[in-house]
Amino acid sequence: MTQRQPTILQSVIPILVLLGLIMGTVLGTDADALAGANQLSLLIASTVGAAIAVYNRVRWSDIMQGMVHTISTSMPAILILLMVGMLSGSWMVSGVIPTMIYYGLEILRPDYFLPACVVISAAVSVATGSSWSTIATIGVALIGIGHALGFDMAMTAGAIISGAYFGDKVSPLSDTTNLASAVTGTELFTHIRYMMQTTVPSILLTLIVFTVLTLTVGGGHGGVLGADMFQQTIDATYCIHPLLLLIPALAVFMIIKKVPAVPVLMIGSLLAVVAAALFQQDLLASLSPDGRLTFGSGYEVLTRALYGRTTPVTGDAAVDDLLATGGMAGMLNTVWLIVTAMIFGGVMEAGHFLERITSAILSRVRSAGGLVSTATGSCLLFNLTAGDQYMSIVVPGKMFIGAFRRNGLESRLLSRTLEDGGTATSVLIPWNTCGATQASILGVPTFTYFPFALFCWLSPLVTLVVAWSGWGIRRGEPPMDGEAVDPAIEEVETYNVPR
C-alpha cells in the first residue's frame, strides 16, 4: 500500500505528547528527570509517533531501520562520552583539576572581584564540565565573600552563573556540549571551535560590564579568608604542583592541532593516571580499602577513578562534592538520554514528521539568519515549556538538522545554535530545573539575578547577530532530491556566502 503523507497535526502530536509528559514530570513529581523520566517520556512519545506512522502505512521494518540508523550515528558521541568520564576521573584523582582550581583562586582580589568571579567560575566549570557543581561549591563561597565585601548579591550571582555557563558550553567534559554535538552529528571539537565565534564575544562583553560594575560599585578589602581556606583544604588533600598543568596544556595543544577527540581524551587520561601514581600517593592510600598504598590497592583506586565514583575525603562536604567524580559510569544517564533521543528522532524521520514540519518552515524561511532565529526560538520555547535544558537541545536538534542540511548549512551551525539558545537560557527561567536550582543554591531569585546573568542572555543575541551578518556561515551544495539527510555525514566542501 502507498504511504500517506502525514498532516501537520499528525507531525506535531508526538512532540506535544513529549512536552506534556516532560511538563508532568517537572510539575507533578520530584523524580530526577535525567535518571529515567525524560528517557521514558521519549520512549512513550516514540511509541505514539510509531503508531501514527503505521496508521499512515509506514512499514514497521522501515521504522525499526530508522531507529537503528539514528542510534548508530550517535555511537562516536557515546564513545567520546565514555572517554570523557575516564578523563574527568583521572584528572581529579591525579590532582590536575584541584591544581587548576588552586591557582585559579589566586586571582581573587576585591578590586576586581566581579570579573574574577566570572573567570574562576569559568575555569572550574571548564575543568569539571558541570555548571551545577561549580555553582554549588565555588559559587556558594564566592557569593558569601561578595556579600561581606559589600557587593550586591544579584551582581555576584550573575557573575558566577555567567562564568559557570560559559564553562558548561565549551568544556569537552560537559554533557550539554556532548549532547549538542551528538544530536546534530557534529564532531565534538569541531563544535567547540565553532562556538567560539559567538561565545568569545559574549564572554568578553560580560567581563567588560562586570569590570565597570566593580570599579563603579566597589567593595571592601577584607573577607578573602574563605578563598584561602578553600585553597588550604585542597592543598592538604592533594599534592599541588605546577607540573600537573602540563597535562591540560598538552590536551589543549592537541585540540588546537585538530587531533581527533578520542586520542586526545585517551592520552590525557593515561598521562593523568601516571601523574597520580607519581604525585598523589598519599591520596591513593587514603582512597584504598585498608588505608595503605600497595600495587594492588593503587591499581584498584586508579581503575575505579576511570570507571566509577571516587570521592576524596577532605573534611569539607562542599569540597568533597566538587572533587567527586563518576568516571565512565557517571556518563551513563547522558548516554541513555542520547539513545532514547535517537529512537525518537528515528521514528520522527521514518514517519516523515520532521520532513513535514521543516517543509512548512522552509516555505517561509530561506536565509541562514532566518533558520538560526527559528531554531533559537525553538530552544527557548522548549526551555519555557519542558523545563529542562536537555530537551531544549535534543528535540530542536532533531527537528532542524534536516532543514539546515537541505539548505546547504553545516551541522556545526545548528549545534552552536542549540547551545547558545538552549544551554545558556535554561538558567534564566524560574520553573526550569536550572533556574530553580541555582536560585535555591545561591539564595537569589531568578528574576533578581536575570539582568546580571549577562553571558546567558547575551549568547542567543550574539548568535542571532552573527548569523544575520553572515560571519563564519559557510554553505555547500544541498542534497539532491531524494537524497537522505544524514546528521552524521561528513562536512561538505563549502564556500563563503555573505548573508
Secondary structure, DSSP 8 states (H G I E B T S, - for coil): -------HHHHHHHHHHHHHHHHHHHHH----GGGTHHHHHHHHHHHHHHHHHHHTT--HHHHHHHHHHHHHHTHHHHHHHHHHHHHHHHHHHTTHHHHHHHHHGGG--GGGHHHHHHHHHHHHHHHHS-HHHHIIIIIHHHHHHHHHTT--HHHHHHHHHHHHHHHHHH-TT-HHHHHHHHHHT--HHHHHHHHHHHHHHHHHHHHHHHHHHHHHH---S--THHHHHHHHHHHHHS---GGGGHHHHHHHHHHHTT--HHHHHHHHHHHHHHHHHHH-HHHHHHHSTTS---HHHHHHHHHHHHHS-B----S-HHHHHHH-B-GGGGGHHHHHHHHHHHHHHHHHHHTTHHHHHHHHHHTT--SHHHHHHHHHHHHHHHHHHH--HHHHHHHHHHHHHHHHHHTTB-HHHHHHHHIIIIITTGGG-TTSHHHHHHHHHHT--HHHHGGG-HHHHHHHHHHHHHHHHTTT-EE-----TT----TT------EE---
